[in-house]
């Protein structure tokens, strides 16, 4: 693979000569997204060639799509034996990317809801701020379910409380379109493995001293007829996120991080 392919090339990061300590890749967790995963990978590879796709125990149709992706240059497909949740899949992807020597990982959802034309914007921001956490700040259209929007507002409030007085402001803790400095991301302890992962790792990285840069990006919920598959469980996922915020708030104000 050429040096441009390994680092994303001049078009994705703004310059053919990259700064020291800048080798980005993409991490995509997926669970049964057979109709969208190949397009997502193809679209993101127009900006960054190196992609880690983590299959979180998907079914036969999804695995067939992933088998096709294995022949695509720059794509690594990792299969988890059983479904462990989006967070568990992202953790595996971050670890594998770090082990290969990548310095930063762009996290992207597999269902096509993220505006991948904004990949260069997030990467440019990360390249200019290599020690900061770069978070997508969603700009929703009318496809967004009202219940999801309300849940986000609640989570934003709790994250503000949990990071009060710390560095940076997390404007949306649930958006899975973001760039991690990998050394920090793999070192921080994150208990959440499902929908609670995204807010927890963001809060814990801020606790570790990382500043945050929020980048506006449009988000569209892909309808089922276009291959959009939601694994959002209204009761259980809200319950998990509520438990997470209770735990993080206790840690923040009591210092019981060893047990929580």
Buried (B, 14 or more C-beta within 10 A) or exposed (E): EEEBBBBBBEEBBEEEEBEEEBBBBBBBBBBBBBBBBBBBBBBBBBBBBBBBBBBBBBEEEBBEBBEEBEEBEBBBBBEBEEBBBBBBBBBBBBBBBBEBEBBBBBBBBBBBBBBBEBBBBBBBBBBEBBEBBBBBBBEBEEEBEEEBEEBBEEBBEBBEEBBEEBBBBBBBBBBBBBBBBBEBBBEBEBEBBBBBBBBBBBBBBBBBEBBBBBBEBBBBBBEEEEBBBEBEEEEEBBEBBBEBBEBBBBBBEEEEEEEB
